[in-house]
Amino acid sequence: RSGEADRSRTAVLIANAVAIGMAILTMATAWYLIDNELEKRRQAELAAQAERQNLMATLTSIGDAVIVTDADTRVRLINSVARELIGNSEPLIGKLLQDIFPVVTASTREAAANSVIRALEMGRVVGTTNDMILLRPDGASVSIEDSAAPIRDEVGRITGVILVFRDCTERRRFQDESKERELRFRRMFETPLIGIAVGNSAGYLEEANDAYLDLIGYRRGELDESSLSWGGVPVGQSPLNEVAQLELARTGVCKPFERNYLNARGEAVPVLVSAARLSDLQDRIVVYVTDLTQAKRAEAAFRESESRFRVLSECMPQKVWTARSDGQLDYLNQMFIEYAGRPKEQLTGWGWLELIHPDDLQPQLETWMHSVASGDMFEIEHRLRKSTGEYRWHLARALPIYAPDTQVVTWLGTNTDIHDQKLAEESLREEHRRKDQFLALLAHELRNPLAPLSNAVQVFSNSRFDSAKSADLLAI
């Protein structure tokens, strides 16, 4: 029994020892596992904290404005760029995004849908165009473009939204200016007055306005045909002549010059051409063409009218002249030149003043310059020296000729010889003077004897009858 008891105690001791060892081993293993898990958690926490710090540093230093909200659109994080763009210095964490981020459309100024709300509703990344305006508390507005992306947890639930936006005021202004420049260019390019075409020096036509196409006799749809060239003729014809091509290659522009274009009907069209190189790296030039058909017709009509005027002025029995708007003569007919006996060059300008009699020169100048300044009709009588040295009286008249803008462009005048008429008038005035002098003398000679006779008759009729006095009165 004693041995059994010893074996039993030994077995119990061994069992207890084994149990204690197993318990210690289990505790050690559990402690190791717990400590390892805690270490992993600490590392994960440190990594998460570092990641949050990196995220905060990134959001703080990023050039774009960033706002992070929760699923209720309350602000959880905002960087300095966003705070500066919003223009709100108050604490913003915890506020609803729609309260601090009011946006409207640039075109209508109506309230626009918030990108964060749209991202929460649609569950995906959403963005807006650059047609958004952010309204600041100070009344200013900022052109922005933004995008919002939902933030999901491990199971895919949306826990928040990250909103990224940027100031695009300068870019929008640049785009608006670019559109405005393009619009102005198109308006200038499509002018109906000047034909404009873009192509290369070999004659290939890339673009042309309607005025140019009308000039060469082609329609807009035919511009896409590769065979169409500058002049509407087979490819290879340059719009510039050799001199213009050399000048264009040397200076980048060429001076305007005249030439003829052949249209689709084979008709020669007179044009004024100038060109400029668009780029030194590419063989692209722009050509400006002005149709001179009407100008040539007007020039021909003017030359014909000028010729008729010359013929008419030479056939008139008067001295005909024209003057510029400043009063200087620029034309005299042959009768005027022959009368003066001087070359035309000595009479044009102010040379004609030497023909005026010295006594008539000052009134002539004053009257003429008054008409030139006021545009009133000019008329005066003066004496002109003939080639023989004789001064003859002339009646000078001139009328202004106006341009469409009511400006005087020239004066048309005549000098009519009235010398014989003037002498006749002087003779007639002398006869009238002599007649008046004779009548005055006659009246005086009659008045002297009639005065005492009239007085005697008056006294005779008023006096009493007296033969002595009556005899005296009757004697008178």
C-alpha positions in Angstrom: 0.0 0.0 0.0 2.8 2.2 0.8 4.4 1.6 -2.6 1.0 2.1 -4.3 0.6 5.3 -2.5 4.1 6.4 -3.5 3.4 5.5 -7.1 0.1 7.3 -6.9 1.7 10.4 -5.5 4.4 10.2 -8.0 1.8 10.0 -10.8 -0.1 12.9 -9.4 3.0 14.9 -9.1 4.1 14.1 -12.6 0.6 14.8 -13.9 0.6 18.1 -12.0 4.0 18.9 -13.3 2.9 18.1 -16.8 -0.2 20.2 -16.4 1.7 23.1 -15.0 4.2 22.8 -17.8 1.5 22.6 -20.4 -0.2 25.6 -18.7 3.1 27.6 -18.7 3.7 26.6 -22.3 0.1 27.6 -23.2 0.5 30.9 -21.4 3.8 31.6 -23.0 2.4 30.7 -26.4 -0.7 32.9 -25.8 1.5 35.7 -24.5 3.7 35.4 -27.6 0.7 35.4 -29.9 -0.9 38.3 -28.1 2.3 40.3 -28.0 2.9 39.6 -31.7 -0.7 40.7 -32.5 -0.3 43.8 -30.5 3.0 44.5 -32.2 1.3 44.1 -35.5 -1.5 46.4 -34.5 1.1 48.9 -33.2 2.9 48.7 -36.5 -0.3 49.0 -38.4 -1.4 51.9 -36.3 2.0 53.5 -36.9 1.8 52.9 -40.6 -1.8 54.2 -40.7 -0.7 57.3 -38.7 2.3 57.7 -41.1 0.0 57.3 -44.0 -2.4 59.8 -42.5 0.5 62.2 -42.0 1.7 61.6 -45.5 -1.9 62.2 -46.8 -2.2 65.3 -44.7 1.2 66.5 -46.0 0.2 65.7 -49.5 -3.2 67.4 -49.2 -1.5 70.4 -47.6 1.2 70.8 -50.2 -0.8 69.8 -53.3 -1.5 72.6 -55.7 -5.2 71.7 -56.1 -7.8 72.4 -53.5 -9.0 69.3 -51.6 -11.9 68.8 -49.3 -12.8 65.4 -47.7 -16.3 64.9 -46.4 -18.2 62.0 -44.7 -21.2 60.3 -46.1 -23.4 63.2 -44.8 -21.3 65.7 -46.8 -19.8 67.2 -43.6 -16.3 68.4 -43.9 -13.7 66.2 -42.3 -10.5 67.6 -43.9 -9.7 70.8 -46.0 -6.3 71.9 -47.2 -5.1 75.5 -47.3 -5.6 75.9 -51.0 -9.2 75.0 -50.7 -9.6 77.3 -47.7 -8.0 80.2 -49.7 -10.2 79.6 -52.8 -13.4 79.4 -50.7 -12.3 82.6 -48.9 -13.8 81.6 -45.6 -11.5 82.0 -42.5 -14.1 80.4 -40.0 -13.7 76.9 -38.7 -15.0 74.6 -41.5 -14.6 71.1 -40.1 -18.0 69.6 -39.4 -19.9 72.0 -41.6 -22.0 70.8 -44.6 -20.2 71.2 -47.8 -23.1 72.8 -49.6 -23.1 75.6 -47.0 -19.5 76.6 -47.6 -19.1 75.6 -51.3 -21.9 77.4 -53.3 -21.5 77.0 -57.0 -23.4 78.3 -60.0 -23.1 77.9 -63.8 -21.1 80.5 -65.6 -23.5 80.9 -68.5 -26.8 81.2 -66.5 -25.7 82.1 -63.0 -28.1 79.5 -61.7 -27.3 77.2 -58.8 -25.4 74.1 -60.0 -25.5 70.5 -58.6 -22.9 69.8 -56.0 -20.3 67.3 -57.3 -20.1 65.6 -53.8 -23.8 65.0 -53.7 -23.7 63.6 -57.2 -20.8 61.3 -56.3 -22.8 60.0 -53.3 -25.9 59.5 -55.4 -24.2 57.9 -58.4 -21.5 56.0 -56.4 -18.7 56.9 -58.9 -16.3 59.6 -59.8 -18.1 62.7 -61.3 -16.7 65.9 -62.6 -17.8 69.2 -64.0 -16.6 71.2 -67.0 -15.0 74.6 -66.6 -18.4 76.3 -66.7 -18.6 76.5 -62.9 -18.4 79.6 -60.7 -17.6 79.4 -57.0 -19.2 82.2 -55.0 -17.1 83.6 -52.2 -18.4 85.2 -49.0 -16.8 88.5 -50.0 -18.9 88.7 -53.1 -16.1 87.7 -55.5 -16.4 84.7 -57.9 -13.9 82.2 -59.0 -14.0 80.1 -62.1 -13.4 76.5 -61.1 -13.5 72.9 -62.4 -13.9 70.1 -59.9 -14.2 66.3 -59.6 -15.5 64.2 -56.7 -14.7 60.5 -55.9 -16.4 58.3 -53.3 -14.4 56.8 -50.5 -15.3 53.2 -49.6 -14.4 51.0 -46.7 -13.3 47.3 -46.7 -16.8 46.1 -47.5 -17.4 48.6 -50.2 -19.7 51.0 -48.3 -19.3 54.7 -49.1 -17.9 56.4 -46.0 -17.2 59.8 -47.6 -16.2 61.8 -50.7 -13.0 63.5 -51.7 -13.5 66.7 -53.7 -10.7 68.1 -55.8 -11.1 71.5 -57.5 -8.8 74.2 -59.0 -8.9 77.9 -60.0 -9.3 78.1 -63.8 -9.9 81.8 -64.1 -6.8 82.5 -66.0 -7.3 79.5 -68.3 -10.9 80.4 -68.9 -9.9 84.0 -69.7 -7.2 82.7 -72.1 -9.8 80.4 -73.7 -12.3 83.2 -74.0 -9.6 85.4 -75.5 -8.6 82.6 -77.9 -12.2 82.2 -78.9 -12.6 85.9 -79.3 -9.4 86.1 -81.4 -10.6 83.2 -83.5 -14.0 84.9 -84.0 -12.3 88.1 -85.0 -10.0 86.2 -87.3 -13.0 84.5 -88.9 -14.8 87.7 -89.3 -11.8 89.3 -90.9 -11.2 86.2 -93.0 -14.7 86.1 -94.3 -14.8 89.8 -95.3 -16.6 90.2 -98.6 -14.3 93.0 -99.7 -10.9 91.2 -99.9 -10.2 87.7 -101.1 -8.1 85.8 -98.6 -6.5 82.4 -99.3 -4.0 80.2 -97.4 -1.8 77.8 -99.3 1.8 77.1 -100.3 4.1 78.7 -102.8 3.7 75.8 -105.2 0.1 76.8 -105.8 -1.8 74.3 -103.6 -4.8 76.0 -102.0 -5.7 75.0 -98.4 -8.3 77.5 -97.3 -10.0 80.5 -98.9 -12.9 82.8 -98.1 -15.9 83.3 -100.3 -14.6 86.5 -101.8 -11.6 84.7 -103.1 -13.6 81.8 -104.5 -16.0 84.1 -106.2 -13.1 85.9 -107.7 -11.7 82.8 -109.3 -15.1 81.5 -110.1 -15.4 78.4 -107.9 -17.9 77.3 -105.3 -17.3 76.4 -101.6 -17.7 72.6 -102.2 -15.0 72.6 -104.9 -12.4 73.8 -102.3 -12.0 70.2 -101.1 -10.8 69.1 -104.5 -7.1 68.6 -104.5 -6.8 69.9 -108.1 -8.0 73.4 -107.1 -5.1 75.9 -106.9 -4.6 79.6 -106.3 -6.1 80.8 -109.5 -8.6 78.0 -110.0 -6.4 76.5 -112.7 -4.2 73.4 -112.7 -1.9 72.9 -109.8 1.4 74.5 -110.0 0.5 78.1 -110.6 1.7 80.4 -107.9 -0.3 83.5 -107.0 2.9 85.5 -106.9 5.2 86.6 -109.7 9.0 86.0 -109.5 9.7 89.4 -108.0 7.1 88.9 -105.3 8.4 85.4 -104.5 11.9 86.7 -104.1 10.7 89.5 -101.8 8.6 87.1 -99.8 11.5 84.7 -99.3 13.8 87.6 -98.3 11.5 89.6 -96.0 8.5 87.5 -95.3 6.1 89.9 -97.0 5.7 91.3 -100.5 4.5 94.7 -101.6 1.1 94.9 -103.4 1.3 94.5 -107.1 -1.2 94.1 -109.9 -1.8 91.1 -112.1 -4.6 89.2 -113.8 -6.3 86.1 -112.5 -8.0 83.6 -114.7 -11.4 82.5 -113.4 -13.2 79.3 -114.2 -14.7 80.8 -117.3 -11.3 81.7 -118.6 -11.8 85.4 -118.1 -9.0 87.6 -117.0 -9.7 89.4 -113.7 -7.5 92.4 -112.7 -6.5 92.1 -109.1 -4.2 93.7 -106.5 -2.1 91.0 -104.7 -0.1 91.1 -101.5 1.2 88.1 -99.5 2.9 87.3 -96.2 4.6 84.1 -94.9 2.7 82.6 -92.0 5.6 80.5 -90.7 9.3 80.1 -91.4 9.2 76.4 -90.6 6.4 75.6 -93.0 5.8 76.6 -96.6 2.5 78.3 -95.9 1.6 81.8 -97.0 -1.5 83.9 -96.9 -2.5 85.9 -100.0 -4.7 89.0 -100.0 -6.4 89.7 -103.3 -8.6 92.8 -104.2 -10.7 92.7 -107.3 -9.8 95.8 -109.4 -12.5 95.3 -112.0 -14.8 98.1 -110.7 -11.8 100.3 -110.0 -10.5 99.7 -113.5 -13.9 100.5 -114.9 -14.1 103.6 -112.8 -10.6 104.6 -113.8 -11.5 104.2 -117.5 -14.7 106.2 -116.9 -12.7 108.9 -115.2 -10.2 109.0 -118.0 -13.0 109.3 -120.5 -14.7 112.0 -118.4 -11.4 113.8 -118.1 -10.8 113.6 -121.8 -14.3 115.0 -122.4 -13.6 117.8 -120.0 -10.3 118.6 -121.7 -12.0 118.7 -125.1 -14.9 120.8 -123.8 -12.6 123.2 -122.0 -10.4 123.7 -125.1 -13.5 124.4 -127.2 -14.9 127.0 -124.9 -14.3 130.7 -125.8 -13.2 131.3 -122.3 -10.2 130.9 -120.1 -10.9 127.7 -118.2 -8.9 126.6 -115.1 -9.1 124.2 -112.2 -7.6 124.5 -108.7 -6.9 122.2 -105.8 -8.8 122.4 -102.5 -6.0 124.6 -101.2 -6.5 127.2 -103.9 -3.5 126.4 -106.2 -4.2 126.1 -109.9 -3.4 122.7 -111.4 -4.9 123.1 -114.9 -5.3 125.9 -117.5 -6.7 125.5 -121.0 -4.8 126.5 -124.1 -6.7 129.9 -124.4 -5.5 130.9 -121.0 -1.9 129.9 -121.7 -1.9 131.7 -125.1 -3.4 134.8 -123.5 -0.7 134.9 -120.8 2.1 134.0 -123.2 3.8 131.9 -120.6 4.5 128.2 -120.1 1.9 126.3 -118.2 4.5 125.5 -115.4 4.8 129.2 -114.7 1.1 129.7 -114.2 0.1 126.7 -112.1 0.3 126.9 -108.4 0.3 130.5 -107.4 2.1 131.7 -110.5 -1.1 133.1 -112.0 -1.0 135.9 -109.4 1.7 137.7 -111.4 -1.0 138.3 -114.1 -3.3 140.3 -111.8 -3.1 144.1 -111.9 -1.4 145.4 -108.8 -4.5 147.5 -107.8 -6.7 144.3 -108.0 -4.3 141.9 -106.4 -5.3 142.3 -102.7 -9.1 142.2 -103.3 -8.5 139.2 -105.5 -6.5 137.2 -102.9 -8.9 138.1 -100.1 -12.0 137.0 -102.0 -10.3 133.8 -103.4 -9.0 132.7 -100.0 -12.4 133.3 -98.4 -14.1 131.1 -101.0 -11.4 128.4 -100.5 -12.0 128.4 -96.7 -15.8 128.6 -96.8 -16.6 126.8 -100.0 -18.7 129.7 -101.2 -18.9 130.6 -104.9 -16.0 132.8 -106.1 -16.8 135.8 -108.3 -14.8 138.9 -108.9 -13.8 141.4 -111.7 -10.1 142.0 -112.2 -7.6 143.0 -114.8 -5.3 140.4 -116.3 -2.1 141.2 -118.1 -2.0 139.9 -121.7 1.2 138.7 -123.4 1.5 142.1 -125.1 1.6 143.8 -121.7 -2.0 145.1 -122.0 -4.3 144.7 -119.0 -7.8 143.6 -119.9 -10.8 143.3 -117.6 -12.1 139.8 -116.9 -14.9 138.3 -114.9 -13.6 135.4 -112.8 -16.0 132.8 -111.5 -15.4 129.4 -109.8 -17.5 126.7 -108.2 -16.4 124.0 -105.8 -16.7 120.3 -106.6 -17.4 118.1 -103.6 -16.5 114.6 -102.8 -19.1 112.2 -101.3 -17.9 113.1 -97.9 -18.8 116.8 -98.5 -15.1 117.8 -98.8 -14.1 120.1 -101.6 -11.8 118.2 -104.0 -11.4 120.8 -106.7 -12.5 124.1 -108.1 -13.7 124.7 -111.6 -13.3 128.3 -112.8 -13.5 130.5 -115.9 -12.2 133.9 -116.8 -14.4 135.8 -119.2 -13.0 138.8 -121.1 -15.3 141.8 -120.4 -12.9 144.5 -121.3 -15.0 145.9 -124.2 -18.1 145.7 -122.1 -16.3 147.4 -119.3 -15.2 150.2 -121.6 -18.7 150.5 -123.0 -20.1 150.7 -119.4 -17.5 153.4 -118.6 -18.5 155.3 -121.7 -22.1 155.0 -120.8 -21.5 156.1 -117.3 -19.5 159.1 -118.7 -22.5 160.0 -121.0 -24.8 159.8 -118.0 -22.5 162.0 -116.0 -22.5 164.6 -118.7 -26.2 164.5 -119.1 -26.7 164.9 -115.4 -24.2 167.8 -115.4 -26.1 169.4 -118.4 -29.4 169.0 -116.7 -28.1 170.5 -113.5 -26.7 173.5 -115.4 -29.9 173.9 -117.3 -31.9 173.8 -114.1 -29.6 176.4 -112.6 -29.8 178.7 -115.6 -33.6 178.5 -115.7 -34.0 178.8 -111.9 -32.2 182.2 -111.7 -34.5 184.2 -114.1 -37.7 182.5 -113.1 -37.3 183.3 -109.4 -37.8 187.2 -109.6 -40.6 186.7 -112.2 -42.4 184.3 -109.8 -42.0 186.8 -107.0 -43.3 189.7 -109.1 -46.4 187.8 -110.2 -47.1 186.9 -106.5 -46.7 190.6 -105.4 -48.7 191.8 -108.4 -51.6 189.6 -107.5 -51.6 190.5 -103.8 -51.1 194.3 -104.2 -53.8 196.9 -104.6 -54.2 198.4 -108.1 -51.5 201.0 -108.5 -50.6 202.1 -112.0 -47.0 203.1 -111.0 -46.2 199.9 -109.1 -48.0 197.8 -111.7 -45.7 199.3 -114.4 -42.7 198.3 -112.4 -44.0 194.7 -111.9 -45.0 194.4 -115.5 -41.5 195.6 -116.5 -40.0 192.7 -114.5 
